[in-house]
Amino acid sequence: MAGLSIHLLGPPFIEHPTGAGRQPRGRKAWGLLAYLLLHRTPTPRSQLAAMLFPDADDPLGALRWHLSDLRRVLGPGTVLQGDPLTLRLPPSSDYDADTSDPHSTTSPLSTELLDGLGFADCPGFDIWLTVERHRLRHFVETLTYENGLEALAEGNTDEAVRLAGQAVALDPLNADFHALLVRALVASGDRAGARHQAGACKRFFEEHLGSGLPAEVQQALAAPDTLASALPATPLTVRSYLEAAESCLSAGATAPALAHLRVAGGLAQRTGNRGLQAEAELALASALIHGTGGRGAEVAASLYRVLSLARDGEPAVRSAAYRELGFLAVQRGFPASALRWLTQATTTAAGLAGETARALGVRGMLATDTADYPAALAALNESLRLASAVPGARQEAFARAMLGRVHLLTGDTPAAALELDRSLGIITAEHWTAFRPFVESLRSEVLLAAVHVQEAEDLADHATALAETSGDRCYLDAATHAKAEALRTKGDDVGARRWIARGLRPDPWYRWFRGRNLDLACTLFLSAEPYRATRFAEELGALSSRYGHDELTVRAYSTRAVLGDAAAATAIPLLADRIRNPLLTEHLARRNQLKHLPADTRSSITR
């Protein structure tokens, strides 16, 4: 039997299986329904009543009335009860803002949650709704873009052009969306259309950002029509170039490795061997991601081609492609997509311990970024267990480093020190210099927590030098945070503010780390330049809510609350209620103290 179909994106309405049916009465009822469907943690009635009915004589009575109305609207089979409140819809019901189901958002141009409804008289709820609108808009944009990539990989260029055009319309300042549209036009044979679109992109970016044509679009426009090579296209030749590229990457020589991989890809295409083509495409995509910070349409399109080529091929190749897509989604702040890709990676890797360990390592990164620390620990410990049973120690070093990161963020510094030191020991034995600056940056912060300030600063300096040598923006942002924290602990706030500015450059490789740097900037400017702290907090709140970085969202609003935003203070318990982190609890308690202090006395507490 068909159930209800609840539409929250665009102007809200409910489709009943019998046709005509009741609708919720008024915006507060719609707000309540949206909250109960989208908020992942049951909420106490008193908190929900205060948030939605702050001016009512009897807030709990108003909540009871609206709950009764929703029960009548949703009909038999609905479970809406308890304190805290839980909602379970009738069987076979669905709602279009369900990010766990990529097919739930059927209308990509209707991205606004509860479109047309305003809640300015409910400031706490209004902030929650703003955060959810950012998250869902980002989800729909990402889904449209990924569907376009899939269509392009399958050779359905008309559909790719259509979806890419929709993605550009949704976010015209996203260079990857423009690059996909240009690539789709080139693939369809419409070179003139591709040049026209690139020109329109260039003018738009010049007008709105003061910059020229993005590099991603330039690369898309330069994509060759045909592949030409004088080399013999045999499996042996392809593998020789793949092996040469692997040797270059191991030595840190990224540029020649990429040249070898592009030749290997061209030769593999000429062989007509789909498995070999998939292997070469995967090697190139992985090198672009981990060697040059490739995060755009070129590398994503390569990974989609791998999946198309390897549909019936080696599970290890398909699992690795899913994992790399998940890794990209984690670093770009697409948590729903990341979870989907990583679930497919682990499913495809069944029986392959090494691939499963690598996929779980990225799953742990995702859970850490989204502040689900128990899930992060579970994934990373299982990754560590599996990694110990396969040849090679680098995955163990990675898993231990990520475990150290979780312990650092949650205040368990002895455990963080233990894992990070073990990771550094493996890195030394493996001569894995490229990964060292990341682990040293985290270890520096653990030293700070133990008040070994000079040792922490020295280690941060070493990590910075290594990251600058390799050009890795992710590791450089991590090292910049560690250095700024060391200077702040020493009392050099001016130096700390100068350093953190280096970690706020646009176009980061890993958006969570830039968000963490924005959070530190909020603290560093809170007393000295409150207006800049406000700007940083507004930027952090807008971006972290889009990217699903829940703890960073809470921290952004905690800065706004200190600076006098009463609505932000109201929303914080709601935004933080699912996060289990004692360090965050301490942070919010300190920020609550600061609200009651004069601005000129805050610096001693924020240090």
C-alpha positions as CSV (number, residue, x, y, z in Angstrom):
1,M,0.0,0.0,0.0
2,A,1.3,3.5,-0.9
3,G,2.1,5.8,2.0
4,L,2.4,9.5,2.4
5,S,4.8,11.6,0.2
6,I,6.0,14.6,2.1
7,H,7.5,17.5,0.1
8,L,9.7,19.8,2.1
9,L,11.8,21.2,-0.7
10,G,10.1,24.1,-2.4
11,P,6.7,25.2,-1.2
12,P,5.7,22.3,1.2
13,F,2.8,20.0,0.7
14,I,1.8,16.4,1.5
15,E,0.6,13.9,-1.1
16,H,-1.9,11.4,0.4
17,P,-2.4,8.0,-1.2
18,T,-6.1,8.6,-1.6
19,G,-5.6,12.0,-3.3
20,A,-7.0,14.9,-1.4
21,G,-6.0,15.0,2.2
22,R,-5.3,17.4,5.1
23,Q,-2.3,19.7,5.2
24,P,-0.6,21.0,8.3
25,R,-2.1,24.2,9.6
26,G,0.3,27.1,9.3
27,R,4.1,27.6,9.2
28,K,4.7,26.4,12.8
29,A,3.2,23.0,12.0
30,W,5.3,22.7,8.9
31,G,8.4,23.8,10.9
32,L,7.6,21.2,13.5
33,L,7.2,18.5,10.9
34,A,10.4,19.4,9.1
35,Y,12.3,19.4,12.4
36,L,11.0,16.0,13.5
37,L,11.9,14.5,10.1
38,L,15.3,16.0,9.7
39,H,16.8,16.4,13.2
40,R,18.7,13.2,13.9
41,T,18.3,13.2,17.7
42,P,15.0,13.1,19.6
43,T,14.4,16.5,21.3
44,P,12.8,17.2,24.7
45,R,9.4,18.7,24.4
46,S,10.3,21.7,26.6
47,Q,13.3,22.6,24.4
48,L,11.2,22.3,21.2
49,A,8.3,24.3,22.7
50,A,10.7,27.1,23.8
51,M,12.3,27.2,20.3
52,L,9.0,27.2,18.2
53,F,6.7,29.1,20.5
54,P,8.9,31.5,22.5
55,D,6.1,34.1,22.9
56,A,3.2,31.8,23.7
57,D,1.6,32.1,27.1
58,D,1.8,28.3,27.3
59,P,4.5,27.0,25.0
60,L,4.0,23.4,25.9
61,G,0.3,23.7,25.3
62,A,0.9,25.2,21.9
63,L,3.3,22.3,21.1
64,R,0.6,19.8,22.2
65,W,-2.0,21.4,19.9
66,H,0.4,21.3,16.9
67,L,1.3,17.7,17.6
68,S,-2.3,16.7,17.7
69,D,-2.8,18.5,14.4
70,L,0.1,16.6,12.8
71,R,-1.3,13.2,14.0
72,R,-4.5,14.0,12.3
73,V,-2.7,15.1,9.1
74,L,-0.3,12.1,8.9
75,G,-3.1,9.6,9.7
76,P,-3.2,6.1,11.0
77,G,0.1,4.3,11.4
78,T,1.9,7.4,12.5
79,V,3.8,7.2,15.8
80,L,4.4,10.7,17.3
81,Q,5.0,10.4,21.0
82,G,7.4,10.5,23.9
83,D,9.6,13.0,25.7
84,P,12.0,13.4,24.0
85,L,9.8,13.4,20.9
86,T,10.1,10.8,18.2
87,L,8.3,10.5,14.9
88,R,7.7,7.4,12.8
89,L,5.8,7.8,9.5
90,P,3.2,5.3,8.3
91,P,4.6,2.4,6.3
92,S,5.8,3.1,2.7
93,S,5.9,6.9,3.4
94,D,8.8,9.1,2.2
95,Y,10.0,12.7,2.2
96,D,12.0,14.5,-0.4
97,A,14.7,15.9,1.9
98,D,16.0,12.5,2.9
99,T,19.7,12.7,2.2
100,S,20.2,9.0,3.0
101,D,18.3,8.3,-0.3
102,P,19.9,10.0,-3.3
103,H,16.7,9.5,-5.3
104,S,14.5,11.4,-2.8
105,T,15.2,14.8,-4.3
106,T,13.3,14.5,-7.5
107,S,13.3,18.2,-8.4
108,P,16.8,19.6,-8.3
109,L,15.7,23.2,-9.0
110,S,13.5,23.3,-5.9
111,T,16.3,23.3,-3.3
112,E,14.9,25.6,-0.6
113,L,13.7,23.9,2.5
114,L,10.2,25.1,3.4
115,D,10.3,27.7,0.6
116,G,8.4,30.8,1.4
117,L,8.0,30.2,5.1
118,G,9.8,32.5,7.6
119,F,10.5,32.2,11.3
120,A,12.0,35.5,12.3
121,D,9.8,35.4,15.5
122,C,11.5,32.1,16.5
123,P,15.2,33.0,16.4
124,G,16.5,29.7,17.7
125,F,14.4,27.7,15.2
126,D,15.3,30.2,12.4
127,I,19.0,29.4,12.9
128,W,18.4,25.6,12.8
129,L,16.4,26.1,9.6
130,T,19.2,28.2,8.1
131,V,21.7,25.5,8.8
132,E,19.4,22.8,7.3
133,R,18.8,24.9,4.2
134,H,22.5,25.3,3.7
135,R,23.0,21.5,4.1
136,L,20.2,20.5,1.8
137,R,21.0,23.0,-0.9
138,H,24.6,21.7,-0.9
139,F,23.2,18.1,-1.1
140,V,21.0,18.8,-4.1
141,E,23.8,20.7,-5.9
142,T,26.2,17.8,-5.3
143,L,23.7,15.2,-6.4
144,T,23.0,17.0,-9.7
145,Y,26.8,17.3,-10.3
146,E,27.5,13.7,-9.6
147,N,24.6,12.5,-11.8
148,G,26.1,14.7,-14.6
149,L,29.5,13.0,-14.1
150,E,27.9,9.6,-14.2
151,A,26.0,10.4,-17.5
152,L,29.3,11.7,-19.0
153,A,31.1,8.5,-18.1
154,E,28.4,6.4,-19.6
155,G,28.5,8.4,-22.9
156,N,25.1,10.0,-22.4
157,T,26.4,13.5,-23.4
158,D,23.0,15.1,-23.8
159,E,22.0,14.2,-20.3
160,A,25.4,15.2,-19.0
161,V,25.0,18.7,-20.7
162,R,21.5,19.0,-19.2
163,L,22.5,18.1,-15.6
164,A,25.7,20.2,-15.8
165,G,23.6,23.2,-16.9
166,Q,21.3,22.6,-13.9
167,A,24.3,22.4,-11.6
168,V,25.7,25.7,-12.9
169,A,22.3,27.3,-12.4
170,L,22.3,26.1,-8.8
171,D,25.7,27.5,-8.0
172,P,27.2,29.6,-10.8
173,L,30.4,30.3,-8.7
174,N,31.4,26.6,-8.6
175,A,34.2,26.1,-11.1
176,D,33.8,22.4,-11.1
177,F,30.2,22.7,-12.3
178,H,31.3,24.9,-15.2
179,A,34.1,22.5,-16.0
180,L,31.7,19.6,-16.2
181,L,29.5,21.5,-18.6
182,V,32.4,22.3,-20.8
183,R,33.6,18.7,-20.7
184,A,30.2,17.5,-21.6
185,L,29.9,19.9,-24.5
186,V,33.4,18.8,-25.8
187,A,32.4,15.2,-25.5
188,S,29.2,15.8,-27.5
189,G,31.2,17.3,-30.3
190,D,30.0,20.9,-29.7
191,R,33.4,22.6,-29.5
192,A,31.8,26.0,-30.3
193,G,29.3,25.6,-27.5
194,A,32.1,24.6,-25.1
195,R,34.1,27.7,-26.1
196,H,31.0,29.9,-25.6
197,Q,30.3,28.4,-22.2
198,A,34.0,28.9,-21.2
199,G,33.7,32.6,-22.3
200,A,30.5,33.1,-20.3
201,C,32.2,31.5,-17.2
202,K,35.2,33.8,-17.6
203,R,33.0,36.9,-17.7
204,F,31.0,35.8,-14.7
205,F,34.0,35.0,-12.6
206,E,35.6,38.4,-13.6
207,E,32.5,40.3,-12.6
208,H,31.8,38.5,-9.3
209,L,35.2,37.4,-8.1
210,G,37.7,39.6,-10.0
211,S,39.4,36.5,-11.3
212,G,39.8,35.0,-14.8
213,L,38.8,31.6,-16.2
214,P,39.3,28.9,-13.6
215,A,42.0,26.4,-14.2
216,E,39.5,23.5,-14.1
217,V,37.6,25.1,-17.0
218,Q,40.8,25.7,-19.0
219,Q,41.7,22.1,-18.6
220,A,38.2,21.0,-19.7
221,L,38.4,23.1,-22.8
222,A,41.8,21.8,-23.7
223,A,40.6,18.2,-23.6
224,P,41.8,16.5,-26.9
225,D,39.3,15.4,-29.5
226,T,41.3,12.3,-30.4
227,L,44.2,10.3,-28.9
228,A,47.4,10.2,-30.9
229,S,50.5,8.3,-30.0
230,A,53.4,6.7,-32.0
231,L,54.0,4.1,-29.3
232,P,52.8,0.5,-29.7
233,A,49.6,0.0,-27.8
234,T,50.2,-3.3,-26.0
235,P,49.4,-4.4,-22.4
236,L,53.2,-4.7,-21.8
237,T,53.8,-1.1,-22.8
238,V,50.9,0.2,-20.7
239,R,52.2,-1.7,-17.6
240,S,55.8,-0.4,-18.2
241,Y,54.5,3.2,-18.0
242,L,52.3,2.4,-14.9
243,E,55.4,0.9,-13.2
244,A,57.5,3.9,-14.1
245,A,54.9,6.2,-12.7
246,E,54.7,4.3,-9.5
247,S,58.5,4.6,-9.1
248,C,58.3,8.3,-9.7
249,L,55.5,8.7,-7.1
250,S,57.4,6.8,-4.5
251,A,60.3,9.2,-5.0
252,G,58.1,12.2,-4.7
253,A,58.5,13.1,-8.4
254,T,54.8,13.9,-9.2
255,A,55.2,15.7,-12.5
256,P,57.0,12.9,-14.4
257,A,54.6,10.4,-12.8
258,L,51.6,12.2,-14.2
259,A,53.2,12.4,-17.7
260,H,53.8,8.6,-17.6
261,L,50.2,8.0,-16.4
262,R,48.7,10.1,-19.2
263,V,50.7,8.1,-21.8
264,A,49.6,4.9,-20.1
265,G,46.0,6.0,-20.3
266,G,46.2,6.8,-23.9
267,L,47.9,3.5,-24.8
268,A,45.3,1.6,-22.7
269,Q,42.5,3.2,-24.6
270,R,44.0,2.1,-27.9
271,T,44.3,-1.5,-26.8
272,G,40.5,-1.7,-26.3
273,N,41.1,-3.6,-23.1
274,R,38.5,-2.2,-20.6
275,G,40.1,-3.7,-17.6
276,L,43.5,-2.2,-18.5
277,Q,41.9,1.2,-19.3
278,A,40.2,1.2,-15.8
279,E,43.5,0.4,-14.1
280,A,45.3,3.2,-15.9
281,E,42.5,5.7,-15.3
282,L,42.4,4.8,-11.6
283,A,46.2,5.2,-11.3
284,L,46.0,8.7,-12.9
285,A,43.1,9.8,-10.7
286,S,44.8,8.6,-7.5
287,A,48.0,10.5,-8.5
288,L,46.1,13.7,-9.2
289,I,44.2,13.4,-5.9
290,H,47.1,12.6,-3.6
291,G,50.0,14.1,-5.5
292,T,48.7,17.5,-6.8
293,G,45.5,18.1,-4.7
294,G,43.2,17.3,-7.7
295,R,39.7,17.8,-6.4
296,G,37.8,19.0,-9.5
297,A,35.9,17.7,-12.5
298,E,38.9,16.2,-14.2
299,V,39.7,13.7,-11.5
300,A,36.0,13.0,-10.7
301,A,35.3,12.3,-14.3
302,S,38.3,9.9,-14.4
303,L,36.9,7.9,-11.5
304,Y,33.4,7.7,-13.0
305,R,35.1,6.4,-16.2
306,V,36.8,3.7,-14.1
307,L,33.5,2.5,-12.7
308,S,32.0,2.5,-16.2
309,L,35.0,0.5,-17.6
310,A,35.2,-1.9,-14.6
311,R,31.5,-2.6,-14.3
312,D,32.2,-6.4,-14.6
313,G,35.9,-6.2,-13.8
314,E,38.1,-6.6,-10.8
315,P,36.4,-5.9,-7.4
316,A,39.7,-4.4,-6.1
317,V,39.7,-1.8,-8.9
318,R,36.0,-0.9,-8.4
319,S,36.4,-0.7,-4.6
320,A,39.4,1.6,-5.0
321,A,37.5,3.9,-7.4
322,Y,34.5,4.0,-4.9
323,R,37.0,4.8,-2.1
324,E,38.7,7.6,-4.0
325,L,35.3,9.1,-4.8
326,G,34.5,8.9,-1.1
327,F,37.9,10.5,-0.2
328,L,37.1,13.3,-2.6
329,A,33.7,13.8,-1.2
330,V,35.1,13.9,2.4
331,Q,37.7,16.5,1.6
332,R,35.2,18.6,-0.5
333,G,32.5,18.5,2.3
334,F,29.9,16.2,0.6
335,P,29.1,13.9,3.6
336,A,26.0,12.2,2.1
337,S,27.9,11.3,-1.1
338,A,30.9,10.2,0.8
339,L,28.9,7.8,2.9
340,R,27.3,6.4,-0.2
341,W,30.6,5.9,-2.0
342,L,32.4,4.4,1.1
343,T,29.5,2.0,1.7
344,Q,29.9,0.8,-1.9
345,A,33.6,0.5,-1.4
346,T,33.4,-1.7,1.6
347,T,30.6,-3.8,0.1
348,T,32.6,-4.3,-3.1
349,A,35.8,-5.1,-1.2
350,A,34.2,-8.1,0.7
351,G,37.0,-10.6,1.3
352,L,39.8,-8.1,0.4
353,A,41.3,-7.1,3.7
354,G,43.6,-4.4,2.4
355,E,40.9,-2.6,0.3
356,T,38.4,-2.8,3.2
357,A,41.0,-1.4,5.6
358,R,41.6,1.6,3.3
359,A,37.9,2.2,2.8
360,L,37.3,2.1,6.6
361,G,40.2,4.5,7.1
362,V,38.4,7.1,4.9
363,R,35.1,6.3,6.6
364,G,36.8,7.2,9.9
365,M,37.9,10.6,8.4
366,L,34.3,11.3,7.4
367,A,32.9,10.4,10.8
368,T,35.5,12.6,12.5
369,D,34.7,15.6,10.2
370,T,31.0,15.2,10.9
371,A,31.6,15.0,14.7
372,D,30.4,11.4,15.0
373,Y,33.4,10.4,17.2
374,P,32.2,6.9,18.3
375,A,31.7,5.9,14.7
376,A,35.1,7.3,13.8
377,L,36.8,5.2,16.5
378,A,34.9,2.1,15.4
379,A,35.8,2.5,11.8
380,L,39.5,3.3,12.4
381,N,40.1,0.6,14.9
382,E,38.6,-2.0,12.4
383,S,40.8,-0.5,9.7
384,L,43.8,-0.9,12.0
385,R,42.9,-4.5,12.7
386,L,42.6,-5.4,9.0
387,A,45.7,-3.4,8.1
388,S,47.9,-5.4,10.5
389,A,47.0,-8.6,8.6
390,V,48.1,-7.5,5.1
391,P,51.6,-6.7,3.7
392,G,52.8,-3.1,4.0
393,A,52.6,-0.8,7.0
394,R,51.4,2.5,5.5
395,Q,47.7,1.8,6.1
396,E,48.5,1.1,9.7
397,A,50.3,4.4,9.9
398,F,47.3,6.2,8.3
399,A,44.8,4.6,10.7
400,R,46.9,5.4,13.8
401,A,47.3,9.0,12.7
402,M,43.5,9.4,12.2
403,L,42.9,7.7,15.6
404,G,45.3,10.2,17.1
405,R,43.3,13.0,15.4
406,V,40.1,11.8,17.0
407,H,41.7,11.6,20.5
408,L,43.2,15.1,20.1
409,L,39.8,16.6,19.1
410,T,38.0,14.9,22.0
411,G,40.7,15.7,24.7
412,D,42.2,12.3,25.3
413,T,45.8,13.5,24.8
414,P,47.6,10.4,26.2
415,A,45.8,8.2,23.7
416,A,46.5,10.8,21.0
417,A,50.3,10.8,21.8
418,L,50.4,7.0,21.8
419,E,48.8,6.6,18.4
420,L,50.7,9.5,16.7
421,D,54.0,8.3,18.0
422,R,53.4,4.9,16.6
423,S,52.4,6.4,13.3
424,L,55.5,8.4,13.2
425,G,57.6,5.3,13.9
426,I,56.1,3.5,10.9
427,I,56.5,6.6,8.7
428,T,60.2,6.6,9.6
429,A,60.6,2.9,8.8
430,E,58.7,3.2,5.6
431,H,60.5,6.4,4.5
432,W,57.0,8.0,4.0
433,T,58.1,11.6,4.1
434,A,55.1,12.9,2.3
435,F,52.7,12.0,5.2
436,R,55.0,13.1,8.0
437,P,53.9,16.8,8.1
438,F,50.3,15.9,8.8
439,V,51.2,13.6,11.7
440,E,53.7,16.0,13.1
441,S,51.2,18.9,13.1
442,L,48.8,16.8,15.2
443,R,51.6,15.7,17.5
444,S,52.6,19.4,18.0
445,E,49.1,20.1,19.3
446,V,49.3,17.2,21.7
447,L,52.6,18.6,23.0
448,L,50.9,21.9,23.6
449,A,48.2,20.2,25.6
450,A,50.9,18.8,27.8
451,V,52.5,22.3,28.1
452,H,55.6,21.4,26.1
453,V,55.4,24.7,24.3
454,Q,58.8,25.1,22.7
455,E,59.0,21.5,21.6
456,A,55.5,21.9,20.1
457,E,56.5,25.0,18.2
458,D,59.7,23.4,16.9
459,L,57.7,20.4,15.6
460,A,55.1,22.7,14.0
461,D,57.9,24.5,12.2
462,H,59.3,21.2,10.9
463,A,55.9,20.2,9.7
464,T,55.4,23.5,8.0
465,A,58.8,23.2,6.1
466,L,58.0,19.7,4.9
467,A,54.5,20.7,3.8
468,E,55.8,23.7,1.9
469,T,58.4,21.6,0.2
470,S,55.7,19.1,-1.0
471,G,53.2,21.8,-1.8
472,D,50.4,19.9,0.0
473,R,47.7,22.4,1.0
474,C,46.0,20.0,3.3
475,Y,49.1,19.4,5.4
476,L,50.1,23.0,5.2
477,D,46.7,24.1,6.6
478,A,47.2,21.6,9.5
479,A,50.7,22.8,10.2
480,T,49.6,26.4,10.1
481,H,47.0,25.7,12.8
482,A,49.6,24.0,15.0
483,K,52.0,26.9,14.6
484,A,49.3,29.5,15.4
485,E,48.2,27.6,18.5
486,A,51.8,27.4,19.7
487,L,52.3,31.2,19.3
488,R,48.9,31.8,21.0
489,T,50.0,29.6,24.0
490,K,53.2,31.6,24.3
491,G,51.2,34.9,24.4
492,D,52.2,36.1,20.9
493,D,48.7,36.8,19.7
494,V,49.9,39.1,16.9
495,G,52.1,36.4,15.5
496,A,49.3,33.8,15.9
497,R,46.9,36.0,14.0
498,R,49.5,36.5,11.2
499,W,50.1,32.8,11.0
500,I,46.4,31.7,10.9
501,A,45.8,34.1,8.0
502,R,48.0,31.7,6.0
503,G,45.6,28.9,6.7
504,L,42.6,30.8,5.4
505,R,43.5,31.0,1.7
506,P,40.6,30.1,-0.7
507,D,40.3,26.9,-2.6
508,P,41.6,24.5,0.1
509,W,42.3,20.9,-0.6
510,Y,40.5,19.8,2.6
511,R,37.6,22.0,3.7
512,W,37.5,20.7,7.2
513,F,41.0,21.9,8.0
514,R,40.2,25.4,6.6
515,G,37.1,25.4,8.8
516,R,39.2,24.5,11.8
517,N,41.5,27.4,11.0
518,L,38.5,29.7,10.7
519,D,37.4,28.6,14.2
520,L,40.9,29.4,15.6
521,A,40.7,32.8,13.8
522,C,37.4,33.5,15.6
523,T,39.2,32.9,18.9
524,L,42.3,34.9,18.0
525,F,40.3,38.0,16.9
526,L,37.6,37.7,19.5
527,S,39.0,40.4,21.9
528,A,41.4,42.3,19.6
529,E,39.1,42.8,16.6
530,P,35.5,41.7,17.4
531,Y,34.2,42.8,14.0
532,R,36.6,40.5,12.2
533,A,35.8,37.6,14.6
534,T,32.1,38.2,13.6
535,R,33.0,37.9,9.9
536,F,35.0,34.8,10.5
537,A,32.1,33.2,12.5
538,E,29.6,34.1,9.9
539,E,31.7,32.5,7.2
540,L,32.4,29.4,9.3
541,G,28.8,29.0,10.2
542,A,27.6,29.2,6.5
543,L,30.3,26.9,5.2
544,S,30.4,24.3,7.9
545,S,26.6,23.9,7.8
546,R,26.8,23.3,4.0
547,Y,29.6,20.7,4.5
548,G,28.1,18.8,7.4
549,H,30.9,19.8,9.8
550,D,28.6,19.9,12.8
551,E,31.0,20.7,15.6
552,L,32.5,23.6,13.6
553,T,29.0,24.9,13.1
554,V,28.4,24.8,16.8
555,R,31.7,26.6,17.4
556,A,30.8,29.3,14.9
557,Y,27.6,30.1,16.7
558,S,29.3,30.0,20.1
559,T,31.5,32.9,18.8
560,R,28.4,34.8,17.6
561,A,26.8,34.2,21.0
562,V,29.8,35.7,22.8
563,L,29.6,38.7,20.6
564,G,26.0,39.4,21.5
565,D,23.9,37.3,19.1
566,A,21.1,36.1,21.4
567,A,19.5,33.9,18.7
568,A,22.8,32.0,18.3
569,A,22.9,31.4,22.0
570,T,19.4,29.9,21.9
571,A,20.3,27.6,19.0
572,I,23.5,26.2,20.4
573,P,21.9,23.4,22.6
574,L,19.9,22.3,19.6
575,L,22.9,22.2,17.3
576,A,25.1,20.4,19.8
577,D,22.8,17.9,21.3
578,R,24.0,14.9,19.3
579,I,27.7,15.5,19.6
580,R,29.5,13.5,22.2
581,N,32.7,15.4,22.9
582,P,33.9,16.5,26.4
583,L,36.2,19.0,24.8
584,L,33.3,20.7,23.1
585,T,31.4,20.8,26.3
586,E,34.3,22.6,28.0
587,H,34.6,25.0,25.1
588,L,30.9,26.0,25.3
589,A,31.2,26.4,29.1
590,R,34.1,28.8,28.6
591,R,32.3,30.7,25.9
592,N,29.3,31.0,28.2
593,Q,31.5,32.7,30.7
594,L,32.9,35.1,28.2
595,K,29.4,36.4,27.3
596,H,29.2,38.0,30.8
597,L,32.7,39.6,30.7
598,P,33.8,43.0,29.2
599,A,35.6,42.6,25.9
600,D,39.0,43.7,27.3
601,T,39.1,40.9,29.8
602,R,38.3,38.1,27.4
603,S,41.8,37.4,26.0
604,S,43.1,35.7,29.2
605,I,40.3,33.2,29.1
606,T,40.4,32.5,25.4
607,R,44.1,31.6,25.6
